[in-house]
Amino acid sequence: MKENKATNIVWHEGHVGRDERQRLLGQRGVLVWLTGLPSSGKSTIAFTVEHALMARGRLAYVLDGDNIRHGLNSNLGFSAADRTENIRRIGEVGKLFADAGLITLSSFVSPYRQDRDAVRELMGAGEFVEVFIDTPLELCEQRDPKGMYAKARAGQIADFTGISAPYEAPARPELAVRTAECTVEESAKHIITYLEQQGRLAMG
Amino acid sequence: MKENKATNIVWHEGHVGRDERQRLLGQRGVLVWLTGLPSSGKSTIAFTVEHALMARGRLAYVLDGDNIRHGLNSNLGFSAADRTENIRRIGEVGKLFADAGLITLSSFVSPYRQDRDAVRELMGAGEFVEVFIDTPLELCEQRDPKGMYAKARAGQIADFTGISAPYEAPARPELAVRTAECTVEESAKHIITYLEQQGRLAMG
């Protein structure tokens, strides 16, 4: 390329630092990882947090089955290896989003402790917030908005988490939300308060 | 979950709309896809655009080999199928980033027209900006900062784009940047001006 001609603009060629993006946004990037049984309330809570943060002028984004399973992970099935790869890719995308400065929320059953811990390993200190959406199986099964538990009980769906496949609850999550004892709004507030206390919603 | 008790906060449970995020950021999400020979200048130009946008208070993020090949795509090699899957995943991540409202720049050789067109298909109208970094092979080979062309010529690297593997130039890119005829800064300005004219750097 030709030599740079003098201009009144300062041009930089290297990466923009994460701090610069965070200062622009007035927040610190983070991956809030919601895990829990099917129909435990993960997505409802994630979207509620997203709305509340946006109302405060903070940039948030939810990764969930809708935008991941039909896109990035559309070539994965439900074998053990594919489930692990599913969570691995979501973790890597979450890492990129956090690096870009976003308050990133992921909403996936993610039943295996090992897979979730592998995502934690990817992230820097304080950047991974594991939130256990702790809803009793009975309650999830009562809700069952898509009739999945009924089908699993009837043997029409194999390897359904909570019925015919294991769910490994987090041993030491950053947060546990008992949805039998609080509203969606209270659950969302719990998460937002944690992020606030950890300094993720401000910068400088 | 318990019934929502009256509060003074309006809680929403559905997805935050893309428009809301775009209004917050004052910009429209887009995927700027830089393609060109190895050492053609893609990453240098992408980072220069990123810096200039950030200086204007616009949120930009670069996807490149450094943050993708060692992370999301670390389990892919260089077979034909893996190259296609590599570009597919980058496209899907770019789609998520654009949906989140970011001015997203991707910097990959991406030598096959079919793979790039598949990414274009993923995106909405105006959201995919293909930028052909049009640098003559001789010039790329002269630069060769990592000595890759020399190794490819010596037969030490197989299937090296431009030497022993094809590069399919875009037929109708949104932009073509001839780096033999302009500086890095001029190339970056060219891209920024295009984004400005297309209304991606403002909202409302």
Chai-1 contact restraints between the chains, C-beta under 6 A:
chainA,res_idxA,chainB,res_idxB,connection_type,confidence,min_distance_angstrom,max_distance_angstrom,comment,restraint_id
A,M1,B,T179,contact,1.0,0.0,6.0,A-B,restraint_1
A,M1,B,T183,contact,1.0,0.0,6.0,A-B,restraint_2
A,M1,B,V184,contact,1.0,0.0,6.0,A-B,restraint_3
A,K2,B,T183,contact,1.0,0.0,6.0,A-B,restraint_4
A,N4,B,T183,contact,1.0,0.0,6.0,A-B,restraint_5
A,N4,B,E185,contact,1.0,0.0,6.0,A-B,restraint_6
A,W11,B,T48,contact,1.0,0.0,6.0,A-B,restraint_7
A,W11,B,E185,contact,1.0,0.0,6.0,A-B,restraint_8
A,H12,B,H51,contact,1.0,0.0,6.0,A-B,restraint_9
A,E13,B,T44,contact,1.0,0.0,6.0,A-B,restraint_10
A,E13,B,F47,contact,1.0,0.0,6.0,A-B,restraint_11
A,E13,B,T48,contact,1.0,0.0,6.0,A-B,restraint_12
A,G14,B,F47,contact,1.0,0.0,6.0,A-B,restraint_13
A,H15,B,F47,contact,1.0,0.0,6.0,A-B,restraint_14
A,V16,B,E50,contact,1.0,0.0,6.0,A-B,restraint_15
A,V16,B,H51,contact,1.0,0.0,6.0,A-B,restraint_16
A,V16,B,M54,contact,1.0,0.0,6.0,A-B,restraint_17
A,E20,B,M54,contact,1.0,0.0,6.0,A-B,restraint_18
A,T44,B,E13,contact,1.0,0.0,6.0,A-B,restraint_19
A,F47,B,E13,contact,1.0,0.0,6.0,A-B,restraint_20
A,F47,B,G14,contact,1.0,0.0,6.0,A-B,restraint_21
A,F47,B,H15,contact,1.0,0.0,6.0,A-B,restraint_22
A,T48,B,W11,contact,1.0,0.0,6.0,A-B,restraint_23
A,T48,B,E13,contact,1.0,0.0,6.0,A-B,restraint_24
A,E50,B,V16,contact,1.0,0.0,6.0,A-B,restraint_25
A,H51,B,H12,contact,1.0,0.0,6.0,A-B,restraint_26
A,H51,B,V16,contact,1.0,0.0,6.0,A-B,restraint_27
A,M54,B,V16,contact,1.0,0.0,6.0,A-B,restraint_28
A,M54,B,E20,contact,1.0,0.0,6.0,A-B,restraint_29
A,Y61,B,A100,contact,1.0,0.0,6.0,A-B,restraint_30
A,G71,B,E92,contact,1.0,0.0,6.0,A-B,restraint_31
A,L72,B,E92,contact,1.0,0.0,6.0,A-B,restraint_32
A,E92,B,G71,contact,1.0,0.0,6.0,A-B,restraint_33
A,E92,B,L72,contact,1.0,0.0,6.0,A-B,restraint_34
A,V93,B,V93,contact,1.0,0.0,6.0,A-B,restraint_35
A,A100,B,Y61,contact,1.0,0.0,6.0,A-B,restraint_36
A,T179,B,M1,contact,1.0,0.0,6.0,A-B,restraint_37
A,T183,B,M1,contact,1.0,0.0,6.0,A-B,restraint_38
A,T183,B,K2,contact,1.0,0.0,6.0,A-B,restraint_39
A,T183,B,N4,contact,1.0,0.0,6.0,A-B,restraint_40
A,V184,B,M1,contact,1.0,0.0,6.0,A-B,restraint_41
A,E185,B,N4,contact,1.0,0.0,6.0,A-B,restraint_42
A,E185,B,W11,contact,1.0,0.0,6.0,A-B,restraint_43
